[in-house]
C-alpha cells in the first residue's frame, strides 16, 4: 500500500464547520481573505514550528482556495511571555491576497476568526453549525474505504498533491521566518 494517506492527521478537516465553509466558498472569486487562529502556548520543541503545528489551518486555505504562493512570513516571539505570532501572507493563483495568522499566548482561547471577501459578498464569522458528531468514526470510515480501494486514483492523486503542497508551503514559511532571525 504505497503512496496512500490512510487517515486525516488533523480531524478538524472533518468537522462540520469546514464542510460548511467548503460549500460557501465553492465557485466564488476571492478578493481577499484572512484566517486568524488563537490558542494557548505550545512548546515548539514538542509540537514543531507553527507552520507545521498549524498545518490543518493551512490545509483549510489550500482546500478552499487552491494552490497558494508564499509572499512573506514573519515570526514574532517573546519567550519570556510565552507569546508567539506567525503572520503569513499568501496569494491565490488569481493573485488574491490571503493572510494566515497563528497567535499563541497564555489566556488566549482556542478560536478561529475568518474574513473572506468575494465579488459576491463576504463571510466574516465561523459558522455555528452545531455539534461535530463522529469525526473520529468518519476518519476511520475513510481509512477503511482507502484500504478497500473505494477511492479513485484521481482522488488519491489530488489528496497527495494537496498534502505535499501544504508540507512544501509550511517548510517555505519556516525557512522564511528563520532566515530573518
Secondary structure as a PSIPRED ss2 file (coil, helix, strand):
# PSIPRED VFORMAT (PSIPRED V4.0)

   1 X C   1.000  0.000  0.000
   2 X C   1.000  0.000  0.000
   3 X C   1.000  0.000  0.000
   4 X C   1.000  0.000  0.000
   5 X C   1.000  0.000  0.000
   6 X C   1.000  0.000  0.000
   7 X C   1.000  0.000  0.000
   8 X C   1.000  0.000  0.000
   9 X C   1.000  0.000  0.000
  10 X C   1.000  0.000  0.000
  11 X H   0.000  1.000  0.000
  12 X H   0.000  1.000  0.000
  13 X H   0.000  1.000  0.000
  14 X H   0.000  1.000  0.000
  15 X C   1.000  0.000  0.000
  16 X H   0.000  1.000  0.000
  17 X H   0.000  1.000  0.000
  18 X H   0.000  1.000  0.000
  19 X H   0.000  1.000  0.000
  20 X H   0.000  1.000  0.000
  21 X H   0.000  1.000  0.000
  22 X H   0.000  1.000  0.000
  23 X H   0.000  1.000  0.000
  24 X H   0.000  1.000  0.000
  25 X H   0.000  1.000  0.000
  26 X C   1.000  0.000  0.000
  27 X C   1.000  0.000  0.000
  28 X C   1.000  0.000  0.000
  29 X C   1.000  0.000  0.000
  30 X E   0.000  0.000  1.000
  31 X E   0.000  0.000  1.000
  32 X E   0.000  0.000  1.000
  33 X E   0.000  0.000  1.000
  34 X E   0.000  0.000  1.000
  35 X E   0.000  0.000  1.000
  36 X E   0.000  0.000  1.000
  37 X E   0.000  0.000  1.000
  38 X E   0.000  0.000  1.000
  39 X E   0.000  0.000  1.000
  40 X C   1.000  0.000  0.000
  41 X C   1.000  0.000  0.000
  42 X C   1.000  0.000  0.000
  43 X C   1.000  0.000  0.000
  44 X H   0.000  1.000  0.000
  45 X H   0.000  1.000  0.000
  46 X H   0.000  1.000  0.000
  47 X H   0.000  1.000  0.000
  48 X C   1.000  0.000  0.000
  49 X C   1.000  0.000  0.000
  50 X H   0.000  1.000  0.000
  51 X H   0.000  1.000  0.000
  52 X H   0.000  1.000  0.000
  53 X H   0.000  1.000  0.000
  54 X C   1.000  0.000  0.000
  55 X H   0.000  1.000  0.000
  56 X H   0.000  1.000  0.000
  57 X H   0.000  1.000  0.000
  58 X H   0.000  1.000  0.000
  59 X H   0.000  1.000  0.000
  60 X H   0.000  1.000  0.000
  61 X H   0.000  1.000  0.000
  62 X H   0.000  1.000  0.000
  63 X H   0.000  1.000  0.000
  64 X H   0.000  1.000  0.000
  65 X H   0.000  1.000  0.000
  66 X C   1.000  0.000  0.000
  67 X C   1.000  0.000  0.000
  68 X C   1.000  0.000  0.000
  69 X E   0.000  0.000  1.000
  70 X E   0.000  0.000  1.000
  71 X E   0.000  0.000  1.000
  72 X E   0.000  0.000  1.000
  73 X E   0.000  0.000  1.000
  74 X E   0.000  0.000  1.000
  75 X E   0.000  0.000  1.000
  76 X E   0.000  0.000  1.000
  77 X E   0.000  0.000  1.000
  78 X E   0.000  0.000  1.000
  79 X H   0.000  1.000  0.000
  80 X H   0.000  1.000  0.000
  81 X H   0.000  1.000  0.000
  82 X C   1.000  0.000  0.000
  83 X E   0.000  0.000  1.000
  84 X E   0.000  0.000  1.000
  85 X E   0.000  0.000  1.000
  86 X E   0.000  0.000  1.000
  87 X E   0.000  0.000  1.000
  88 X E   0.000  0.000  1.000
  89 X E   0.000  0.000  1.000
  90 X E   0.000  0.000  1.000
  91 X E   0.000  0.000  1.000
  92 X C   1.000  0.000  0.000
  93 X C   1.000  0.000  0.000
  94 X C   1.000  0.000  0.000
  95 X C   1.000  0.000  0.000
  96 X C   1.000  0.000  0.000
  97 X E   0.000  0.000  1.000
  98 X E   0.000  0.000  1.000
  99 X E   0.000  0.000  1.000
 100 X E   0.000  0.000  1.000
 101 X E   0.000  0.000  1.000
 102 X E   0.000  0.000  1.000
 103 X E   0.000  0.000  1.000
 104 X E   0.000  0.000  1.000
 105 X C   1.000  0.000  0.000
 106 X C   1.000  0.000  0.000
 107 X C   1.000  0.000  0.000
 108 X C   1.000  0.000  0.000
 109 X C   1.000  0.000  0.000
 110 X C   1.000  0.000  0.000
 111 X E   0.000  0.000  1.000
 112 X E   0.000  0.000  1.000
 113 X E   0.000  0.000  1.000
 114 X E   0.000  0.000  1.000
 115 X E   0.000  0.000  1.000
 116 X E   0.000  0.000  1.000
 117 X E   0.000  0.000  1.000
 118 X E   0.000  0.000  1.000
 119 X C   1.000  0.000  0.000
 120 X C   1.000  0.000  0.000
 121 X E   0.000  0.000  1.000
 122 X E   0.000  0.000  1.000
 123 X E   0.000  0.000  1.000
 124 X C   1.000  0.000  0.000
 125 X C   1.000  0.000  0.000
 126 X C   1.000  0.000  0.000
 127 X C   1.000  0.000  0.000
 128 X C   1.000  0.000  0.000
 129 X C   1.000  0.000  0.000
 130 X C   1.000  0.000  0.000
 131 X C   1.000  0.000  0.000
 132 X C   1.000  0.000  0.000
 133 X C   1.000  0.000  0.000
 134 X C   1.000  0.000  0.000
 135 X H   0.000  1.000  0.000
 136 X H   0.000  1.000  0.000
 137 X H   0.000  1.000  0.000
 138 X H   0.000  1.000  0.000
 139 X H   0.000  1.000  0.000
 140 X H   0.000  1.000  0.000
 141 X H   0.000  1.000  0.000
 142 X H   0.000  1.000  0.000
 143 X H   0.000  1.000  0.000
 144 X H   0.000  1.000  0.000
 145 X H   0.000  1.000  0.000
 146 X H   0.000  1.000  0.000
 147 X H   0.000  1.000  0.000
 148 X C   1.000  0.000  0.000
 149 X C   1.000  0.000  0.000
 150 X C   1.000  0.000  0.000
 151 X C   1.000  0.000  0.000
 152 X C   1.000  0.000  0.000
 153 X H   0.000  1.000  0.000
 154 X H   0.000  1.000  0.000
 155 X H   0.000  1.000  0.000
 156 X H   0.000  1.000  0.000
 157 X H   0.000  1.000  0.000
 158 X H   0.000  1.000  0.000
 159 X H   0.000  1.000  0.000
 160 X H   0.000  1.000  0.000
 161 X H   0.000  1.000  0.000
 162 X H   0.000  1.000  0.000
 163 X H   0.000  1.000  0.000
 164 X H   0.000  1.000  0.000
 165 X H   0.000  1.000  0.000
 166 X H   0.000  1.000  0.000
 167 X H   0.000  1.000  0.000
 168 X H   0.000  1.000  0.000
 169 X H   0.000  1.000  0.000
 170 X H   0.000  1.000  0.000
 171 X H   0.000  1.000  0.000
 172 X H   0.000  1.000  0.000
 173 X H   0.000  1.000  0.000
 174 X H   0.000  1.000  0.000
 175 X H   0.000  1.000  0.000
 176 X H   0.000  1.000  0.000
 177 X H   0.000  1.000  0.000
 178 X H   0.000  1.000  0.000
 179 X C   1.000  0.000  0.000
 180 X C   1.000  0.000  0.000
 181 X C   1.000  0.000  0.000
